[in-house]
Amino acid sequence: MTRKDEGRSAKDGSGTIRAGRCVVEWLSQLVRRFAALVRRNKLNRDLEDEMRLHRELREQQNVESGMTAEEAYYAARRRFGNETILKEVSREMWGWGLAERLPQDVRYTLRQLRKNPGFAALAIITLALGIGANTAMFTVIDSVLIRPLPFRNANRLVSIRIGYLDSHFGDPDQNPVSWPAYRELRTRSHSFEDIIGISSSDWTVIQTPQGGQKVVRATITANVLDTLGIHPVLGRPFDSKDYQSGAAPVVLLGAELWRDHFGSDPLVLGRQVRIGGTPYLVVGVLPDSFDLLDVQAEADVTSRVWLPSRGDEDFELAGIVRPGVSPQAAQAELGTFALDICGQNLQCAKSVKFIVKPSRDVMTTSVRPALLALTGALFLVLLIACVNVSNLQLARHLARRQELAVRAAIGAGRGRLLGQLMAEGAVLAVAGAAAGLGFASILIAAVHRLPPNFIPRADEIKLRVPVFAMLAIIAAVATVLSSLAPALLATRTAPEEALREASGGSITGRRRSRLSQWMVAGEVSLSAVLLVSAGLMFHTLYNLQHIHFGLDLDEVTAFEVTPANAPGYLGWLAARKSGTAPQAITESVVTRVYQPILDRLRQLPGVVDVALGSWAPFDGTAGFAMIRPPGVPETQQHGLIAAQICYVSPGYARTMGIPLIKGRMISDQDSTGTPLVAVVNETLARRLPPGQDPIGEHIAHPSRTPPTMKNDYTIVGVLGDARQHIVTQTPDPEVLLSYQQVPTSDPRYFLLASGTNYFVKTRGHVQLTNAIRQVFRQSAPGYAVDHFRTLRIALDDATFNQRLGLYLTASFAGIAILMVLTGLYGVLSQLVGQRWREIGVRMALGATNRSILQMILRQGSILAVTGLALGLIASLAGGRLLRAFLYGVKPTDAWTYLGVAVVLLSLSIGAALLPARRAAKVDPMVALRCE
Amino acid sequence: MHQDEIPPGTLYLLILKTLARGVELHGYEIANAIQQLSEDVLQVEEGSLYPALQRMLIRGWVTAKWGVTAGNRRARYYKLTKAGRKQLEVEVSQFERVMQAISRVIQTA
């Protein structure tokens, strides 16, 4: 504002003038300050000149008043005060203190750290582990648990699940509802803006340019896409005509399917594709983010197709609650419609319950506790890391006590020193955070390599802005936690006291070091627990790899085959419900396709044997049924044996390497016209009436077969036990039936017609995938052929939980060990620093280097042994918690415990050795002269 | 010779008053002037003049320019500005208010 402006505004009133003046003053001050910043060096020189003049004039006057030159000099200085502080205060007047100081401190810190690369590396790595692990964890939490689902009104999106108290199949709380029930709920409920339905998902086979492909198939009600705000990435959404029954069949492809199997070809729009044998018109491609409602029919199938609902399927429901309506209120309201969705059946209405929860929470229920527990564990890691770095810092500050005292004596204020030490902490934390970010991205990459569907929303996990904000907060917290206490302690001592080297550390110092010693003992015990768990897990995994499975693991490749018109799981369920096949099938897919292909595969070079079976080992799925052994009357329910039923081809036992104990295997002659035969495993044979030869006995397979059908099987052979399904359990009773003896009118035929597993035994490792696909292209065009894996890989997949457990405990144990190393090193260095003078005295009194070395090592060993003992006791006590994860090793395995003890003790001694050797090198003359 | 520390917060007042006679003084002269005017009762911790002078420069109460002393040495001379004169009034009236209050308390006690 110019003077002229001021004059004009004077007319407006004095308030304005005053305000105007304030602004002018403030502005001109700012200008002066800025000028000062630019001419900083001149300013400092001027100040120095001026002060020197003053002192000299005073000195001169003192001399004139009769002092000696020396007296005059000191008198003038005393009268002037602490020149350094005064200069500093004057400089800071200009208000640019921090801007000047910070780069200075940072430069100084970098110099310091370069002089101590070992300390710097140790501190930065420790912090990086703590910060990185927490950053990665927060990324996962943020992406999976916190971020809203990528839908319109995601914060009001709830899943509506329906539970029946008397439900026996699957998840009792997740039952589909029929179309009429859905319509009823949708029109009558007032809690919801809208309710959407997505059919219980199923798999099917789609014909792509590369052949048949197994996909997950779901139908959606007409309001789904609008309600969730989903726009196709290509083409159009379904329109209202598409949802009318009788309209031409249309389909929306999932983006992944379109990308991987249609080469992202935009011309796919308007083309007909066959899905499950029926042609559909492709109208668009939906984004992959549209992945609601647990669409997981098959764990390894991630491609999807979406069909418009035409009102003849069952649905799983979700809804958008009206603003202000809580999920609980919506749930209560739905409860009043129980009778309606039960078709007015009172019995049913009593057992039904609605569960309304935010969709995001439902999707993530399975992982939430694990993630939160991991977060807690990792936060603990961060705390321990900070404590350790704090110990390291304190040890270093102790070593720099003299330097700090000198700085304080020549005029550094406490705040200034504190600021400098904190700047050191901040530099360490920033470096740690940078390294931690790298570590975090490695961890996140590892998370992405987990099997699909292991973590919900896994593809949304990535570093985002809030994570960086969190990282900054974590780094700041780490700085304060790791540096404030040491800095306060280091700067508290009055300079003269420290200069006089008052030795021994104050009472509080000693109390603090006792606390950090306990902390280190705690770290040792924590890593003992983790190491014991990791050891037991490792042992388990080793055992699992070397179990005698009774199977050829390495030379047998399994793969899945799905017919182009497979009825799917829902088709099978429908058939089971009605008890008959929906359509007459003249010739079994077995004789028409499966068997000729077996013969052709046998011709491939490198192939020793081929077989097929309705279930594959280690897949985690199996068909269980009740078997009626001989002597149990038809009317009796107890005495039945729960057995796995597997439909196989004659070569099955030979291909898998399962030995025949007695009798014969199923042969090609056991077909539709001949008597029904069964081959059982040893476990089942043992359950039959004792003292009789099982061969020739009759067993029945009574469940769910229509009464008109024969179900009386003659046992013709006994096979050795093969551990096939749950790897850590002993084999179940098992019955092998001939795949040719399933009539097409039997509902179980649907199982076979929906797909089968082939097993190919090769000579050594031969890559047969392409040759096999070629055979199918020629003999069974349109069939989906996938999921190739050797039984060894299938076993590895099945033991993934054990492996993940091992990786997790092993990484935690690794981190814990590093913490023990830094912790012990820090605490002992600190101890040596405090007892510097005492050690000098001891040496002056005749202690040898060796005895000093032993003294410090003893101190370290006491901590390590105490921690170890506590840790081993805790492991013994907690071992039973691990039992479910273990196989072939007791939770109290002595060798594991011994190994952990040896490893931890030797590491601890190693960590203690450095400070101990420094103590042994104390020169008594130097240490004592410091007084 | 008994000397008293100056009461806190009055250093600005003393410097302003010293310069109010319209002369230009350097730091040493200001210190001496305060001592002499107070008949040796008040003694400034001399170094603390300089941070105070810096602050007054920033506030614009004084200006400074380099000159030469009688002994032919380079010195920085401070001069009161118009803003400084106004500030002196403010400081004086403030000081008087406080002093009156304190003396009332002392007398009635």
Interface residues (C-beta under 8 A of the other chain):
Chain A: E25 S28 Q29 R32 R33 A36 D46 L47 D49 E50 M51 L53 H54 L57 R58 R79 F80 G81 N82 E83 L86 V89 S90 M93 W94 G95
Chain B: H26 G27 Y28 A31 E45 E46 G47 S48 Y50 P51 Q54 R55 L57 I58 R59 G60 W66 T69 R73 R74 A75 R76 A83
